[in-house]
Amino acid sequence: MELPQRVTIYEVGARDGLQNEEAIVPVEVKAEFLGRLADAGLTTIEATSFVHPKWVPQLADAARLLEITERRPGVNYPVLVPNERGLDRALESGVEEIAIFGSATETFARKNLNRSMDEQYAMFAPTVERALAAGLRVRAYLSMCFGDPWEGAVPVGQVVAAGRRLLEMGCYQLSLGDTIGVGTAGHVQELIAAFGGPSRLAVHFHDTYGQALANTLAALQSGVTTVDASAGGLGGCPYAESATGNLATEDLVWMLDGLGIEHGVDLDALVTTSVWMAERLGRPSPSRVVTARSPK
Amino acid sequence: MELPQRVTIYEVGARDGLQNEEAIVPVEVKAEFLGRLADAGLTTIEATSFVHPKWVPQLADAARLLEITERRPGVNYPVLVPNERGLDRALESGVEEIAIFGSATETFARKNLNRSMDEQYAMFAPTVERALAAGLRVRAYLSMCFGDPWEGAVPVGQVVAAGRRLLEMGCYQLSLGDTIGVGTAGHVQELIAAFGGPSRLAVHFHDTYGQALANTLAALQSGVTTVDASAGGLGGCPYAESATGNLATEDLVWMLDGLGIEHGVDLDALVTTSVWMAERLGRPSPSRVVTARSPK
């Protein structure tokens, strides 16, 4: 089995996780969470989102969170930014990396961004341009890369075309999102091949259909070296269809350890952190590793 | 990705699933369950166990279940049998296939069978010999093929030696069990290679650490064409460490469908069956696909 020697875990629990939890977590708890994730060895930790608080009230405290969070040397704290207004707020908070989020389908672009696909590029282009001019790194997410709840299976060529538009703006990385979790391993490898290989690609899988880790293995076999994951599986509950169902970082780390792939994360410290956060949210973590390793 | 064209799903929900559920299910419900599994297209359905009822009270109704179950043409209904006494009972019930269950480690042989590894072979040998003489097919399970709670990591050579002993008795298939779910994809491929390839091997993964489906993908890539799985993930609850955590048949079927691998199972009928059984057990199915596809 051909596999990379080292993988970068792009930790999304504090943003993609908490924005999909019902509970609104106090800003001090979020700051402690970010500190614990860094203590556990994670070096890329998406901190929050500058989407308008009307849409994501869970992360309305973005500026305050960045103000009170001690940012560690050697750790990246990207933040989600939808547009120029969000970029302004992110710049005021002194961020060094932003992430934009596009859609691979017309329907989801309308539903999530209230724009056509062409209009989403028009919104992102000046945002990315200004961010790069300010010396920021810019990452791009692409949603609905495998299936779309309204459009069904999404053609690989359509995903590649949309992803290239974002990369050509100057994004350093494109994270291919299986937003509804329907993709399977062969589809993953087909999509990566259609991009001409893994260069500048990351993967972002949801476990809605139980496929997230198998799909990750397929992506690693295709040479991908950045994997998005959420500490404790934050943002998803196995008993709710509406769940985002992010791949749990601990389950990923367990597999990487077994495969002898370096990642830099201390599993015990991460499990302790996820147990701590689960207590704050008042429900158990859906991560299998966290469940198996939790003190009883 | 090199993959088999067709996979046989060896359905263990009625036996391995129900024997690990707290609730004791009425025999009529079990019979209906077996009928529904066959209706859904499963052709190998482990029905029950002739282990002494003292050890597995959940399946004390084995003889009665086989008496009232309509056995469909073209469907195999293997039953678990530990020894000659169990074989006698199975023969009285007119079974055509039995499964024996050995351990790859000394400690688990002692804990599960109250025997040393050598003594387990001595127990199985006359059982298998008599079963074969009676025209039955015999399958062998091998437990603790990856890790053991008392002994830690289990050396591949030790597993191969134990597995060969069972195959040499005349078992048509050896199911490699990751009883505590700690194995990862590379270990799976290493073990299959150590057996000299996938011939006569099946795999039996538990999702305790979230690895079951990724490990299955790795086994398919190594050429394995029989995969054990449990309808609705019966026998495991994601919120309990003690959970067996069998791979859910539905999650496996979703992956096989995506990979274009034939299996003969009607996913919708299977999900309906697992929802029905979850209602009887009074708790939701841990299968992600069942959760995503359940009527709300």
HADDOCK unambig.tbl for C-alpha pairs under 7 A between the chains (distance, minus, plus):
assign (segid A and resid 184 and name CA) (segid B and resid 255 and name CA) 5.69 0.50 0.50
assign (segid A and resid 184 and name CA) (segid B and resid 258 and name CA) 5.39 0.50 0.50
assign (segid A and resid 184 and name CA) (segid B and resid 259 and name CA) 6.88 0.50 0.50
assign (segid A and resid 185 and name CA) (segid B and resid 259 and name CA) 6.99 0.50 0.50
assign (segid A and resid 186 and name CA) (segid B and resid 259 and name CA) 5.58 0.50 0.50
assign (segid A and resid 208 and name CA) (segid B and resid 288 and name CA) 5.86 0.50 0.50
assign (segid A and resid 208 and name CA) (segid B and resid 289 and name CA) 6.98 0.50 0.50
assign (segid A and resid 208 and name CA) (segid B and resid 292 and name CA) 6.47 0.50 0.50
assign (segid A and resid 209 and name CA) (segid B and resid 251 and name CA) 6.37 0.50 0.50
assign (segid A and resid 209 and name CA) (segid B and resid 288 and name CA) 4.98 0.50 0.50
assign (segid A and resid 209 and name CA) (segid B and resid 289 and name CA) 4.65 0.50 0.50
assign (segid A and resid 209 and name CA) (segid B and resid 292 and name CA) 6.79 0.50 0.50
assign (segid A and resid 210 and name CA) (segid B and resid 251 and name CA) 5.86 0.50 0.50
assign (segid A and resid 210 and name CA) (segid B and resid 288 and name CA) 5.26 0.50 0.50
assign (segid A and resid 210 and name CA) (segid B and resid 289 and name CA) 6.73 0.50 0.50
assign (segid A and resid 213 and name CA) (segid B and resid 214 and name CA) 5.87 0.50 0.50
assign (segid A and resid 214 and name CA) (segid B and resid 213 and name CA) 5.87 0.50 0.50
assign (segid A and resid 214 and name CA) (segid B and resid 214 and name CA) 3.93 0.50 0.50
assign (segid A and resid 214 and name CA) (segid B and resid 217 and name CA) 6.64 0.50 0.50
assign (segid A and resid 217 and name CA) (segid B and resid 214 and name CA) 6.65 0.50 0.50
assign (segid A and resid 238 and name CA) (segid B and resid 288 and name CA) 6.49 0.50 0.50
assign (segid A and resid 239 and name CA) (segid B and resid 291 and name CA) 6.11 0.50 0.50
assign (segid A and resid 240 and name CA) (segid B and resid 291 and name CA) 6.76 0.50 0.50
assign (segid A and resid 241 and name CA) (segid B and resid 291 and name CA) 6.16 0.50 0.50
assign (segid A and resid 241 and name CA) (segid B and resid 292 and name CA) 4.84 0.50 0.50
assign (segid A and resid 251 and name CA) (segid B and resid 209 and name CA) 6.39 0.50 0.50
assign (segid A and resid 251 and name CA) (segid B and resid 210 and name CA) 5.87 0.50 0.50
assign (segid A and resid 255 and name CA) (segid B and resid 184 and name CA) 5.71 0.50 0.50
assign (segid A and resid 258 and name CA) (segid B and resid 184 and name CA) 5.40 0.50 0.50
assign (segid A and resid 259 and name CA) (segid B and resid 184 and name CA) 6.88 0.50 0.50
assign (segid A and resid 259 and name CA) (segid B and resid 185 and name CA) 6.99 0.50 0.50
assign (segid A and resid 259 and name CA) (segid B and resid 186 and name CA) 5.61 0.50 0.50
assign (segid A and resid 288 and name CA) (segid B and resid 208 and name CA) 5.88 0.50 0.50
assign (segid A and resid 288 and name CA) (segid B and resid 209 and name CA) 5.01 0.50 0.50
assign (segid A and resid 288 and name CA) (segid B and resid 210 and name CA) 5.28 0.50 0.50
assign (segid A and resid 288 and name CA) (segid B and resid 238 and name CA) 6.48 0.50 0.50
assign (segid A and resid 289 and name CA) (segid B and resid 209 and name CA) 4.68 0.50 0.50
assign (segid A and resid 289 and name CA) (segid B and resid 210 and name CA) 6.74 0.50 0.50
assign (segid A and resid 291 and name CA) (segid B and resid 239 and name CA) 6.11 0.50 0.50
assign (segid A and resid 291 and name CA) (segid B and resid 240 and name CA) 6.75 0.50 0.50
assign (segid A and resid 291 and name CA) (segid B and resid 241 and name CA) 6.15 0.50 0.50
assign (segid A and resid 292 and name CA) (segid B and resid 208 and name CA) 6.50 0.50 0.50
assign (segid A and resid 292 and name CA) (segid B and resid 209 and name CA) 6.81 0.50 0.50
assign (segid A and resid 292 and name CA) (segid B and resid 241 and name CA) 4.82 0.50 0.50
